[in-house]
Amino acid sequence: MTQCLFCRIVKKEIPGRIVYEDEAVVAFEDINPQAPVHILVVPRKHVDSLMNLTQGDKELMGSLFMVANELAKTHDLNPSGFRAVINTGPGGGQTVYHLHVHLMGGRQMTWPPG
């Protein structure tokens, strides 16, 4: 997936404001933030969308959400709350086809989201 934007950020072929990385997960600031804190938590492994997960990805999904949890704490989002979202497919608002969790907070979130 040499043309995947997020794969290229993960591989540091193009710049990204990385705030966390480990052997399975990379997190970076969204370039078009929708909240004061808007971080994308992505697997290093390329998975197009939530619909393309396999049984072998269970641990990876747990890692994505554990990283989101820790980032929420380090960005002081936990007391007031935050949103963790996975957009899936065009109808779900997915624009980059590399699975990612949007971690957003720092303002009051509205419902429905849009």
PANUGU-736186 format. One record per atom (N, C-alpha, C): residue number from 0; residue in three letters; chain; atom name; x, y, z. Coordinates in nm, 2 decimals. Atoms other than C-alpha are relative to their C-alpha. Layout:
BEGIN
+-----+------+-----+------+--------+--------+--------+
: seq : type : mol : atom :      u :      v :      w :
+-----+------+-----+------+--------+--------+--------+
: NUM :  ALA :   A :   CA :      X :      Y :      Z :
...
+-----+------+-----+------+--------+--------+--------+
***
This chain:
BEGIN
+-----+------+-----+------+--------+--------+--------+
: seq : type : mol : atom :      u :      v :      w :
+-----+------+-----+------+--------+--------+--------+
:   0 :  MET :   A :    N :   0.08 :  -0.12 :   0.00 :
:   0 :  MET :   A :   CA :   0.00 :   0.00 :   0.00 :
:   0 :  MET :   A :    C :   0.09 :   0.13 :   0.00 :
:   1 :  THR :   A :    N :  -0.09 :  -0.11 :   0.00 :
:   1 :  THR :   A :   CA :   0.26 :   0.25 :  -0.10 :
:   1 :  THR :   A :    C :  -0.06 :   0.14 :  -0.02 :
:   2 :  GLN :   A :    N :   0.07 :  -0.13 :   0.01 :
:   2 :  GLN :   A :   CA :   0.00 :   0.52 :  -0.18 :
:   2 :  GLN :   A :    C :  -0.09 :   0.03 :   0.11 :
:   3 :  CYS :   A :    N :   0.09 :  -0.03 :  -0.12 :
:   3 :  CYS :   A :   CA :  -0.19 :   0.49 :   0.15 :
:   3 :  CYS :   A :    C :   0.06 :   0.11 :   0.08 :
:   4 :  LEU :   A :    N :  -0.04 :  -0.12 :  -0.07 :
:   4 :  LEU :   A :   CA :  -0.16 :   0.83 :   0.32 :
:   4 :  LEU :   A :    C :   0.05 :  -0.04 :   0.14 :
:   5 :  PHE :   A :    N :  -0.03 :   0.03 :  -0.14 :
:   5 :  PHE :   A :   CA :  -0.16 :   0.68 :   0.67 :
:   5 :  PHE :   A :    C :   0.12 :  -0.10 :   0.01 :
:   6 :  CYS :   A :    N :  -0.12 :   0.09 :   0.00 :
:   6 :  CYS :   A :   CA :   0.09 :   0.40 :   0.58 :
:   6 :  CYS :   A :    C :   0.13 :   0.09 :  -0.02 :
:   7 :  ARG :   A :    N :  -0.11 :  -0.08 :   0.03 :
:   7 :  ARG :   A :   CA :   0.32 :   0.67 :   0.45 :
:   7 :  ARG :   A :    C :   0.04 :   0.09 :   0.13 :
:   8 :  ILE :   A :    N :  -0.03 :  -0.07 :  -0.13 :
:   8 :  ILE :   A :   CA :   0.29 :   0.87 :   0.78 :
:   8 :  ILE :   A :    C :   0.06 :  -0.10 :   0.10 :
:   9 :  VAL :   A :    N :  -0.05 :   0.10 :  -0.09 :
:   9 :  VAL :   A :   CA :   0.35 :   0.55 :   0.98 :
:   9 :  VAL :   A :    C :   0.14 :  -0.03 :  -0.03 :
:  10 :  LYS :   A :    N :  -0.14 :   0.03 :   0.04 :
:  10 :  LYS :   A :   CA :   0.67 :   0.48 :   0.78 :
:  10 :  LYS :   A :    C :   0.08 :   0.13 :   0.00 :
:  11 :  LYS :   A :    N :  -0.07 :  -0.13 :  -0.01 :
:  11 :  LYS :   A :   CA :   0.77 :   0.85 :   0.82 :
:  11 :  LYS :   A :    C :   0.05 :   0.04 :  -0.14 :
:  12 :  GLU :   A :    N :  -0.03 :  -0.05 :   0.14 :
:  12 :  GLU :   A :   CA :   0.78 :   0.90 :   0.44 :
:  12 :  GLU :   A :    C :  -0.05 :   0.14 :  -0.02 :
:  13 :  ILE :   A :    N :   0.05 :  -0.14 :   0.00 :
:  13 :  ILE :   A :   CA :   0.57 :   1.21 :   0.49 :
:  13 :  ILE :   A :    C :  -0.02 :   0.04 :   0.14 :
:  14 :  PRO :   A :    N :   0.01 :  -0.04 :  -0.14 :
:  14 :  PRO :   A :   CA :   0.55 :   1.42 :   0.80 :
:  14 :  PRO :   A :    C :  -0.14 :  -0.01 :   0.06 :
:  15 :  GLY :   A :    N :   0.12 :   0.00 :  -0.08 :
:  15 :  GLY :   A :   CA :   0.29 :   1.38 :   1.07 :
:  15 :  GLY :   A :    C :   0.04 :   0.04 :   0.14 :
:  16 :  ARG :   A :    N :  -0.03 :  -0.04 :  -0.14 :
:  16 :  ARG :   A :   CA :   0.26 :   1.52 :   1.42 :
:  16 :  ARG :   A :    C :  -0.03 :  -0.12 :   0.09 :
:  17 :  ILE :   A :    N :   0.02 :   0.12 :  -0.07 :
:  17 :  ILE :   A :   CA :   0.31 :   1.19 :   1.59 :
:  17 :  ILE :   A :    C :   0.01 :   0.02 :   0.15 :
:  18 :  VAL :   A :    N :   0.01 :  -0.02 :  -0.15 :
:  18 :  VAL :   A :   CA :   0.21 :   1.18 :   1.96 :
:  18 :  VAL :   A :    C :   0.02 :  -0.13 :   0.07 :
:  19 :  TYR :   A :    N :  -0.02 :   0.13 :  -0.07 :
:  19 :  TYR :   A :   CA :   0.25 :   0.81 :   2.03 :
:  19 :  TYR :   A :    C :   0.04 :  -0.10 :  -0.11 :
:  20 :  GLU :   A :    N :  -0.02 :   0.11 :   0.09 :
:  20 :  GLU :   A :   CA :   0.40 :   0.50 :   1.87 :
:  20 :  GLU :   A :    C :   0.06 :  -0.11 :   0.08 :
:  21 :  ASP :   A :    N :  -0.06 :   0.13 :  -0.05 :
:  21 :  ASP :   A :   CA :   0.48 :   0.14 :   1.96 :
:  21 :  ASP :   A :    C :   0.01 :  -0.10 :  -0.11 :
:  22 :  GLU :   A :    N :  -0.02 :   0.10 :   0.10 :
:  22 :  GLU :   A :   CA :   0.53 :  -0.18 :   1.77 :
:  22 :  GLU :   A :    C :  -0.13 :  -0.03 :  -0.09 :
:  23 :  ALA :   A :    N :   0.13 :   0.03 :   0.07 :
:  23 :  ALA :   A :   CA :   0.16 :  -0.21 :   1.66 :
:  23 :  ALA :   A :    C :  -0.08 :   0.13 :  -0.04 :
:  24 :  VAL :   A :    N :   0.09 :  -0.11 :   0.01 :
:  24 :  VAL :   A :   CA :   0.01 :   0.14 :   1.68 :
:  24 :  VAL :   A :    C :   0.08 :   0.13 :  -0.01 :
:  25 :  VAL :   A :    N :  -0.05 :  -0.13 :   0.00 :
:  25 :  VAL :   A :   CA :   0.09 :   0.50 :   1.58 :
:  25 :  VAL :   A :    C :  -0.12 :   0.10 :   0.01 :
:  26 :  ALA :   A :    N :   0.10 :  -0.10 :  -0.02 :
:  26 :  ALA :   A :   CA :  -0.11 :   0.81 :   1.68 :
:  26 :  ALA :   A :    C :   0.06 :   0.13 :  -0.04 :
:  27 :  PHE :   A :    N :  -0.04 :  -0.13 :   0.04 :
:  27 :  PHE :   A :   CA :  -0.09 :   1.15 :   1.53 :
:  27 :  PHE :   A :    C :  -0.11 :   0.10 :  -0.01 :
:  28 :  GLU :   A :    N :   0.10 :  -0.10 :   0.01 :
:  28 :  GLU :   A :   CA :  -0.27 :   1.48 :   1.52 :
:  28 :  GLU :   A :    C :  -0.07 :   0.01 :  -0.13 :
:  29 :  ASP :   A :    N :   0.07 :  -0.02 :   0.13 :
:  29 :  ASP :   A :   CA :  -0.54 :   1.52 :   1.26 :
:  29 :  ASP :   A :    C :   0.03 :   0.13 :  -0.06 :
:  30 :  ILE :   A :    N :  -0.04 :  -0.12 :   0.07 :
:  30 :  ILE :   A :   CA :  -0.45 :   1.78 :   1.00 :
:  30 :  ILE :   A :    C :  -0.12 :   0.10 :  -0.02 :
:  31 :  ASN :   A :    N :   0.12 :  -0.08 :   0.01 :
:  31 :  ASN :   A :   CA :  -0.81 :   1.90 :   0.99 :
:  31 :  ASN :   A :    C :  -0.08 :  -0.02 :   0.13 :
:  32 :  PRO :   A :    N :   0.06 :   0.04 :  -0.13 :
:  32 :  PRO :   A :   CA :  -0.91 :   1.89 :   1.36 :
:  32 :  PRO :   A :    C :  -0.14 :   0.05 :   0.01 :
:  33 :  GLN :   A :    N :   0.14 :  -0.03 :  -0.02 :
:  33 :  GLN :   A :   CA :  -1.28 :   1.89 :   1.45 :
:  33 :  GLN :   A :    C :  -0.03 :   0.03 :   0.15 :
:  34 :  ALA :   A :    N :   0.01 :  -0.03 :  -0.14 :
:  34 :  ALA :   A :   CA :  -1.21 :   1.95 :   1.82 :
:  34 :  ALA :   A :    C :   0.14 :   0.05 :   0.04 :
:  35 :  PRO :   A :    N :  -0.13 :  -0.05 :  -0.05 :
:  35 :  PRO :   A :   CA :  -0.93 :   2.11 :   2.03 :
:  35 :  PRO :   A :    C :   0.10 :  -0.12 :   0.00 :
:  36 :  VAL :   A :    N :  -0.08 :   0.12 :   0.00 :
:  36 :  VAL :   A :   CA :  -0.79 :   1.75 :   2.07 :
:  36 :  VAL :   A :    C :  -0.06 :  -0.09 :  -0.11 :
:  37 :  HIS :   A :    N :   0.05 :   0.09 :   0.11 :
:  37 :  HIS :   A :   CA :  -0.83 :   1.54 :   1.75 :
:  37 :  HIS :   A :    C :   0.12 :  -0.08 :  -0.04 :
:  38 :  ILE :   A :    N :  -0.11 :   0.09 :   0.03 :
:  38 :  ILE :   A :   CA :  -0.59 :   1.25 :   1.73 :
:  38 :  ILE :   A :    C :  -0.05 :  -0.12 :  -0.07 :
:  39 :  LEU :   A :    N :   0.03 :   0.12 :   0.07 :
:  39 :  LEU :   A :   CA :  -0.59 :   0.96 :   1.49 :
:  39 :  LEU :   A :    C :   0.09 :  -0.11 :   0.05 :
:  40 :  VAL :   A :    N :  -0.08 :   0.12 :  -0.05 :
:  40 :  VAL :   A :   CA :  -0.49 :   0.62 :   1.63 :
:  40 :  VAL :   A :    C :  -0.01 :  -0.11 :  -0.11 :
:  41 :  VAL :   A :    N :   0.00 :   0.09 :   0.11 :
:  41 :  VAL :   A :   CA :  -0.39 :   0.38 :   1.35 :
:  41 :  VAL :   A :    C :   0.09 :  -0.12 :   0.03 :
:  42 :  PRO :   A :    N :  -0.09 :   0.12 :  -0.01 :
:  42 :  PRO :   A :   CA :  -0.25 :   0.03 :   1.33 :
:  42 :  PRO :   A :    C :   0.12 :   0.02 :  -0.10 :
:  43 :  ARG :   A :    N :  -0.11 :   0.00 :   0.10 :
:  43 :  ARG :   A :   CA :   0.09 :   0.00 :   1.16 :
:  43 :  ARG :   A :    C :  -0.03 :  -0.09 :  -0.11 :
:  44 :  LYS :   A :    N :   0.05 :   0.09 :   0.11 :
:  44 :  LYS :   A :   CA :  -0.06 :  -0.29 :   0.97 :
:  44 :  LYS :   A :    C :  -0.11 :   0.07 :  -0.08 :
:  45 :  HIS :   A :    N :   0.11 :  -0.06 :   0.08 :
:  45 :  HIS :   A :   CA :  -0.27 :  -0.17 :   0.68 :
:  45 :  HIS :   A :    C :  -0.12 :  -0.09 :   0.00 :
:  46 :  VAL :   A :    N :   0.13 :   0.06 :   0.01 :
:  46 :  VAL :   A :   CA :  -0.63 :  -0.27 :   0.72 :
:  46 :  VAL :   A :    C :  -0.09 :   0.11 :  -0.06 :
:  47 :  ASP :   A :    N :   0.08 :  -0.10 :   0.07 :
:  47 :  ASP :   A :   CA :  -0.87 :  -0.09 :   0.48 :
:  47 :  ASP :   A :    C :  -0.11 :   0.07 :   0.08 :
:  48 :  SER :   A :    N :   0.11 :  -0.05 :  -0.08 :
:  48 :  SER :   A :   CA :  -1.16 :  -0.06 :   0.71 :
:  48 :  SER :   A :    C :  -0.04 :  -0.10 :   0.11 :
:  49 :  LEU :   A :    N :   0.05 :   0.08 :  -0.11 :
:  49 :  LEU :   A :   CA :  -1.34 :  -0.20 :   1.01 :
:  49 :  LEU :   A :    C :  -0.06 :  -0.13 :  -0.06 :
:  50 :  MET :   A :    N :   0.06 :   0.12 :   0.06 :
:  50 :  MET :   A :   CA :  -1.52 :  -0.44 :   0.77 :
:  50 :  MET :   A :    C :   0.10 :  -0.10 :  -0.05 :
:  51 :  ASN :   A :    N :  -0.10 :   0.09 :   0.05 :
:  51 :  ASN :   A :   CA :  -1.19 :  -0.60 :   0.66 :
:  51 :  ASN :   A :    C :   0.08 :  -0.06 :   0.11 :
:  52 :  LEU :   A :    N :  -0.07 :   0.06 :  -0.11 :
:  52 :  LEU :   A :   CA :  -1.08 :  -0.71 :   1.01 :
:  52 :  LEU :   A :    C :  -0.02 :  -0.15 :  -0.01 :
:  53 :  THR :   A :    N :   0.00 :   0.15 :  -0.01 :
:  53 :  THR :   A :   CA :  -1.00 :  -1.08 :   1.06 :
:  53 :  THR :   A :    C :   0.00 :  -0.04 :   0.15 :
:  54 :  GLN :   A :    N :  -0.01 :   0.05 :  -0.13 :
:  54 :  GLN :   A :   CA :  -1.01 :  -1.30 :   1.37 :
:  54 :  GLN :   A :    C :   0.14 :   0.03 :   0.06 :
:  55 :  GLY :   A :    N :  -0.13 :  -0.03 :  -0.05 :
:  55 :  GLY :   A :   CA :  -0.64 :  -1.24 :   1.40 :
:  55 :  GLY :   A :    C :   0.03 :   0.15 :   0.04 :
:  56 :  ASP :   A :    N :  -0.02 :  -0.15 :  -0.04 :
:  56 :  ASP :   A :   CA :  -0.69 :  -0.86 :   1.45 :
:  56 :  ASP :   A :    C :  -0.06 :   0.03 :   0.13 :
:  57 :  LYS :   A :    N :   0.06 :  -0.03 :  -0.13 :
:  57 :  LYS :   A :   CA :  -0.86 :  -0.89 :   1.79 :
:  57 :  LYS :   A :    C :   0.10 :   0.07 :   0.09 :
:  58 :  GLU :   A :    N :  -0.10 :  -0.06 :  -0.09 :
:  58 :  GLU :   A :   CA :  -0.54 :  -0.80 :   1.98 :
:  58 :  GLU :   A :    C :   0.03 :   0.14 :  -0.05 :
:  59 :  LEU :   A :    N :  -0.02 :  -0.13 :   0.06 :
:  59 :  LEU :   A :   CA :  -0.48 :  -0.51 :   1.74 :
:  59 :  LEU :   A :    C :  -0.10 :   0.10 :   0.03 :
:  60 :  MET :   A :    N :   0.11 :  -0.09 :  -0.04 :
:  60 :  MET :   A :   CA :  -0.82 :  -0.36 :   1.80 :
:  60 :  MET :   A :    C :   0.00 :   0.04 :   0.14 :
:  61 :  GLY :   A :    N :  -0.01 :  -0.03 :  -0.14 :
:  61 :  GLY :   A :   CA :  -0.77 :  -0.39 :   2.17 :
:  61 :  GLY :   A :    C :   0.11 :   0.11 :   0.02 :
:  62 :  SER :   A :    N :  -0.11 :  -0.09 :  -0.01 :
:  62 :  SER :   A :   CA :  -0.44 :  -0.21 :   2.13 :
:  62 :  SER :   A :    C :  -0.04 :   0.14 :  -0.05 :
:  63 :  LEU :   A :    N :   0.05 :  -0.14 :   0.04 :
:  63 :  LEU :   A :   CA :  -0.60 :   0.08 :   1.93 :
:  63 :  LEU :   A :    C :  -0.08 :   0.07 :   0.11 :
:  64 :  PHE :   A :    N :   0.08 :  -0.06 :  -0.10 :
:  64 :  PHE :   A :   CA :  -0.85 :   0.14 :   2.20 :
:  64 :  PHE :   A :    C :   0.07 :   0.03 :   0.13 :
:  65 :  MET :   A :    N :  -0.08 :  -0.03 :  -0.12 :
:  65 :  MET :   A :   CA :  -0.60 :   0.11 :   2.49 :
:  65 :  MET :   A :    C :   0.08 :   0.12 :  -0.02 :
:  66 :  VAL :   A :    N :  -0.08 :  -0.12 :   0.03 :
:  66 :  VAL :   A :   CA :  -0.38 :   0.37 :   2.32 :
:  66 :  VAL :   A :    C :  -0.09 :   0.12 :   0.00 :
:  67 :  ALA :   A :    N :   0.10 :  -0.11 :  -0.01 :
:  67 :  ALA :   A :   CA :  -0.69 :   0.59 :   2.27 :
:  67 :  ALA :   A :    C :  -0.03 :   0.04 :   0.15 :
:  68 :  ASN :   A :    N :   0.02 :  -0.02 :  -0.14 :
:  68 :  ASN :   A :   CA :  -0.76 :   0.55 :   2.64 :
:  68 :  ASN :   A :    C :   0.11 :   0.07 :   0.07 :
:  69 :  GLU :   A :    N :  -0.12 :  -0.07 :  -0.06 :
:  69 :  GLU :   A :   CA :  -0.41 :   0.65 :   2.74 :
:  69 :  GLU :   A :    C :   0.02 :   0.14 :  -0.05 :
:  70 :  LEU :   A :    N :  -0.02 :  -0.14 :   0.05 :
:  70 :  LEU :   A :   CA :  -0.40 :   0.95 :   2.51 :
:  70 :  LEU :   A :    C :  -0.11 :   0.09 :   0.06 :
:  71 :  ALA :   A :    N :   0.11 :  -0.08 :  -0.06 :
:  71 :  ALA :   A :   CA :  -0.74 :   1.06 :   2.65 :
:  71 :  ALA :   A :    C :   0.05 :   0.05 :   0.14 :
:  72 :  LYS :   A :    N :  -0.05 :  -0.04 :  -0.14 :
:  72 :  LYS :   A :   CA :  -0.58 :   1.06 :   3.00 :
:  72 :  LYS :   A :    C :   0.11 :   0.10 :  -0.01 :
:  73 :  THR :   A :    N :  -0.11 :  -0.09 :   0.01 :
:  73 :  THR :   A :   CA :  -0.26 :   1.23 :   2.89 :
:  73 :  THR :   A :    C :  -0.03 :   0.14 :  -0.06 :
:  74 :  HIS :   A :    N :   0.05 :  -0.12 :   0.05 :
:  74 :  HIS :   A :   CA :  -0.46 :   1.50 :   2.71 :
:  74 :  HIS :   A :    C :  -0.11 :   0.06 :   0.08 :
:  75 :  ASP :   A :    N :   0.10 :  -0.05 :  -0.09 :
:  75 :  ASP :   A :   CA :  -0.68 :   1.56 :   3.01 :
:  75 :  ASP :   A :    C :  -0.15 :   0.00 :  -0.05 :
:  76 :  LEU :   A :    N :   0.14 :   0.01 :   0.05 :
:  76 :  LEU :   A :   CA :  -1.00 :   1.45 :   2.83 :
:  76 :  LEU :   A :    C :  -0.09 :  -0.09 :   0.09 :
:  77 :  ASN :   A :    N :   0.08 :   0.09 :  -0.08 :
:  77 :  ASN :   A :   CA :  -1.11 :   1.19 :   3.08 :
:  77 :  ASN :   A :    C :  -0.10 :   0.07 :   0.10 :
:  78 :  PRO :   A :    N :   0.10 :  -0.06 :  -0.09 :
:  78 :  PRO :   A :   CA :  -1.28 :   1.42 :   3.34 :
:  78 :  PRO :   A :    C :  -0.13 :   0.05 :  -0.07 :
:  79 :  SER :   A :    N :   0.12 :  -0.06 :   0.07 :
:  79 :  SER :   A :   CA :  -1.51 :   1.59 :   3.09 :
:  79 :  SER :   A :    C :  -0.06 :  -0.09 :  -0.10 :
:  80 :  GLY :   A :    N :   0.05 :   0.10 :   0.10 :
:  80 :  GLY :   A :   CA :  -1.54 :   1.31 :   2.84 :
:  80 :  GLY :   A :    C :   0.06 :   0.03 :  -0.14 :
:  81 :  PHE :   A :    N :  -0.06 :   0.00 :   0.13 :
:  81 :  PHE :   A :   CA :  -1.44 :   1.25 :   2.48 :
:  81 :  PHE :   A :    C :  -0.08 :  -0.09 :  -0.09 :
:  82 :  ARG :   A :    N :   0.06 :   0.09 :   0.10 :
:  82 :  ARG :   A :   CA :  -1.54 :   1.07 :   2.16 :
:  82 :  ARG :   A :    C :   0.11 :  -0.08 :  -0.06 :
:  83 :  ALA :   A :    N :  -0.09 :   0.09 :   0.08 :
:  83 :  ALA :   A :   CA :  -1.37 :   0.77 :   2.00 :
:  83 :  ALA :   A :    C :  -0.09 :  -0.06 :  -0.11 :
:  84 :  VAL :   A :    N :   0.09 :   0.04 :   0.11 :
:  84 :  VAL :   A :   CA :  -1.51 :   0.70 :   1.65 :
:  84 :  VAL :   A :    C :   0.08 :  -0.07 :  -0.11 :
:  85 :  ILE :   A :    N :  -0.06 :   0.06 :   0.12 :
:  85 :  ILE :   A :   CA :  -1.43 :   0.47 :   1.36 :
:  85 :  ILE :   A :    C :  -0.11 :   0.02 :  -0.11 :
:  86 :  ASN :   A :    N :   0.08 :  -0.02 :   0.12 :
:  86 :  ASN :   A :   CA :  -1.58 :   0.59 :   1.03 :
:  86 :  ASN :   A :    C :   0.02 :  -0.12 :  -0.09 :
:  87 :  THR :   A :    N :  -0.01 :   0.11 :   0.08 :
:  87 :  THR :   A :   CA :  -1.65 :   0.30 :   0.80 :
:  87 :  THR :   A :    C :  -0.08 :   0.01 :  -0.13 :
:  88 :  GLY :   A :    N :   0.07 :  -0.01 :   0.14 :
:  88 :  GLY :   A :   CA :  -1.72 :   0.32 :   0.42 :
:  88 :  GLY :   A :    C :  -0.04 :   0.14 :  -0.03 :
:  89 :  PRO :   A :    N :   0.04 :  -0.13 :   0.04 :
:  89 :  PRO :   A :   CA :  -1.83 :   0.62 :   0.23 :
:  89 :  PRO :   A :    C :  -0.12 :   0.06 :   0.07 :
:  90 :  GLY :   A :    N :   0.12 :  -0.05 :  -0.07 :
:  90 :  GLY :   A :   CA :  -2.17 :   0.64 :   0.40 :
:  90 :  GLY :   A :    C :   0.03 :   0.03 :   0.14 :
:  91 :  GLY :   A :    N :  -0.04 :  -0.03 :  -0.14 :
:  91 :  GLY :   A :   CA :  -2.00 :   0.64 :   0.74 :
:  91 :  GLY :   A :    C :   0.10 :   0.11 :   0.01 :
:  92 :  GLY :   A :    N :  -0.09 :  -0.12 :   0.00 :
:  92 :  GLY :   A :   CA :  -1.77 :   0.93 :   0.64 :
:  92 :  GLY :   A :    C :   0.15 :  -0.04 :  -0.01 :
:  93 :  GLN :   A :    N :  -0.14 :   0.04 :   0.01 :
:  93 :  GLN :   A :   CA :  -1.45 :   0.73 :   0.59 :
:  93 :  GLN :   A :    C :   0.06 :   0.06 :  -0.13 :
:  94 :  THR :   A :    N :  -0.06 :  -0.07 :   0.11 :
:  94 :  THR :   A :   CA :  -1.22 :   0.93 :   0.36 :
:  94 :  THR :   A :    C :   0.14 :  -0.06 :  -0.03 :
:  95 :  VAL :   A :    N :  -0.13 :   0.07 :   0.01 :
:  95 :  VAL :   A :   CA :  -0.88 :   0.75 :   0.42 :
:  95 :  VAL :   A :    C :  -0.03 :  -0.15 :   0.03 :
:  96 :  TYR :   A :    N :   0.03 :   0.14 :  -0.02 :
:  96 :  TYR :   A :   CA :  -0.90 :   0.38 :   0.37 :
:  96 :  TYR :   A :    C :   0.11 :  -0.08 :   0.06 :
:  97 :  HIS :   A :    N :  -0.09 :   0.07 :  -0.09 :
:  97 :  HIS :   A :   CA :  -0.67 :   0.27 :   0.65 :
:  97 :  HIS :   A :    C :  -0.07 :   0.02 :   0.13 :
:  98 :  LEU :   A :    N :   0.07 :   0.00 :  -0.13 :
:  98 :  LEU :   A :   CA :  -0.85 :   0.18 :   0.97 :
:  98 :  LEU :   A :    C :   0.06 :   0.09 :   0.10 :
:  99 :  HIS :   A :    N :  -0.05 :  -0.09 :  -0.10 :
:  99 :  HIS :   A :   CA :  -0.83 :   0.45 :   1.23 :
:  99 :  HIS :   A :    C :  -0.11 :   0.04 :   0.10 :
: 100 :  VAL :   A :    N :   0.09 :  -0.05 :  -0.10 :
: 100 :  VAL :   A :   CA :  -0.99 :   0.57 :   1.55 :
: 100 :  VAL :   A :    C :   0.03 :   0.15 :   0.02 :
: 101 :  HIS :   A :    N :  -0.01 :  -0.15 :  -0.02 :
: 101 :  HIS :   A :   CA :  -1.06 :   0.94 :   1.58 :
: 101 :  HIS :   A :    C :  -0.03 :   0.02 :   0.16 :
: 102 :  LEU :   A :    N :   0.01 :  -0.04 :  -0.14 :
: 102 :  LEU :   A :   CA :  -1.00 :   1.05 :   1.94 :
: 102 :  LEU :   A :    C :  -0.02 :   0.15 :   0.01 :
: 103 :  MET :   A :    N :   0.03 :  -0.14 :   0.00 :
: 103 :  MET :   A :   CA :  -1.17 :   1.39 :   1.99 :
: 103 :  MET :   A :    C :  -0.06 :   0.04 :   0.14 :
: 104 :  GLY :   A :    N :   0.05 :  -0.06 :  -0.12 :
: 104 :  GLY :   A :   CA :  -1.23 :   1.61 :   2.29 :
: 104 :  GLY :   A :    C :   0.05 :   0.14 :   0.02 :
: 105 :  GLY :   A :    N :  -0.04 :  -0.14 :  -0.03 :
: 105 :  GLY :   A :   CA :  -1.17 :   1.94 :   2.46 :
: 105 :  GLY :   A :    C :  -0.11 :   0.10 :  -0.03 :
: 106 :  ARG :   A :    N :   0.12 :  -0.08 :   0.02 :
: 106 :  ARG :   A :   CA :  -1.52 :   2.07 :   2.37 :
: 106 :  ARG :   A :    C :  -0.12 :  -0.09 :   0.02 :
: 107 :  GLN :   A :    N :   0.12 :   0.07 :  -0.01 :
: 107 :  GLN :   A :   CA :  -1.88 :   1.97 :   2.42 :
: 107 :  GLN :   A :    C :  -0.03 :  -0.07 :  -0.14 :
: 108 :  MET :   A :    N :   0.04 :   0.07 :   0.12 :
: 108 :  MET :   A :   CA :  -1.97 :   1.70 :   2.16 :
: 108 :  MET :   A :    C :  -0.15 :   0.01 :  -0.01 :
: 109 :  THR :   A :    N :   0.15 :   0.00 :   0.02 :
: 109 :  THR :   A :   CA :  -2.32 :   1.72 :   2.01 :
: 109 :  THR :   A :    C :  -0.04 :  -0.13 :  -0.06 :
: 110 :  TRP :   A :    N :   0.06 :   0.12 :   0.05 :
: 110 :  TRP :   A :   CA :  -2.55 :   1.44 :   1.91 :
: 110 :  TRP :   A :    C :  -0.13 :   0.04 :  -0.07 :
: 111 :  PRO :   A :    N :  -0.08 :   0.09 :   0.07 :
: 111 :  PRO :   A :   CA :  -2.63 :   1.33 :   1.65 :
: 111 :  PRO :   A :    C :   0.12 :   0.07 :  -0.06 :
: 112 :  PRO :   A :    N :  -0.13 :  -0.07 :   0.04 :
: 112 :  PRO :   A :   CA :  -2.27 :   1.39 :   1.52 :
: 112 :  PRO :   A :    C :   0.00 :   0.06 :  -0.14 :
: 113 :  GLY :   A :    N :   0.00 :  -0.06 :   0.13 :
: 113 :  GLY :   A :   CA :  -2.36 :   1.47 :   1.16 :
: 113 :  GLY :   A :    C :  -0.04 :  -0.08 :  -0.11 :
+-----+------+-----+------+--------+--------+--------+
***
